[in-house]
Amino acid sequence: PTISDEAMERAVEAGLARSEDETWRRIEGCLTPVPTAVGGNPFAGMRMAALDPRLSRARILKQQGLLDAAYVLLVDVLCEYRDGFSKSTVLLEMVSNREETGDFESAVWFVEAWTRADESSFTGQQQAMLQQVERLQSAQRGMLGSLMTSQQSAQVTHMMEQGSRDT
């Protein structure tokens, strides 16, 4: 996205004006990546945080020693992107920022919270895929039941389950 320097400055000012509790609530609400719909194009409409000019600005602010200003800008970037790759890119910057300030507790919390959110997202995707496989199996049994022996049907079911696990 194209973001003016003035807009970034206003975002930093607004972020610095937020309370620490408000910032933490915001981060917690933005951690979980949004899964791609099963069968959907994972790149459709995708924007990447790695290309966001605010990420570059946050790095410059960090180099200048303005760690809190960089941090609040990173929080905004984290909340704007929905995909796991962008979130992990921003969280790495946030961890580095907090480590540099000596706030190791927050840095560790980011890593642990991201791991939990990522696992939760992955588990949700697995469940959705398993439900889809079950629906397909049910439909296949209905359509092919009269054409297959029970042994052939069991082989097809086993192959589909194996494919879903591989996915």
RALIN-V218531 format. One record per backbone hydrogen bond with DSSP energy under -1.0 kcal/mol. CO is the residue of the C=O (numbers start at 1). NH is the residue of the N-H. If there is no record, write none. Layout:
# RALIN-V218531
CO/NH, CO/NH
This chain:
# RALIN-V218531
4/8, 5/9, 6/10, 7/11, 8/12, 9/13, 10/14, 11/15, 12/16, 13/17, 19/23, 20/24, 21/25, 22/26, 23/27, 24/28, 25/29, 27/30, 37/40, 41/44, 43/46, 48/51, 49/52, 52/55, 52/56, 53/57, 54/58, 55/59, 56/60, 57/61, 58/62, 59/63, 60/64, 61/66, 62/65, 65/67, 66/70, 67/71, 68/72, 69/73, 70/74, 71/75, 72/76, 73/77, 74/78, 75/79, 77/81, 82/34, 83/87, 84/88, 85/89, 86/90, 87/91, 88/92, 89/93, 90/94, 91/95, 92/96, 93/97, 94/98, 95/99, 96/100, 97/101, 98/103, 102/104, 103/107, 104/108, 105/109, 106/110, 107/111, 108/112, 109/113, 110/114, 111/115, 112/116, 113/117, 114/118, 115/119, 116/120, 117/121, 118/122, 119/123, 120/124, 121/125, 122/126, 123/127, 124/128, 125/129, 126/130, 127/131, 128/132, 129/133, 130/134, 131/135, 132/136, 133/137, 134/138, 135/139, 136/140, 137/141, 138/142, 139/143, 140/144, 141/145, 144/147, 144/148, 149/153, 150/154, 151/155, 152/156, 153/157, 154/158, 155/159, 156/160, 157/161, 158/162, 159/163, 160/164, 161/165, 162/166, 163/167
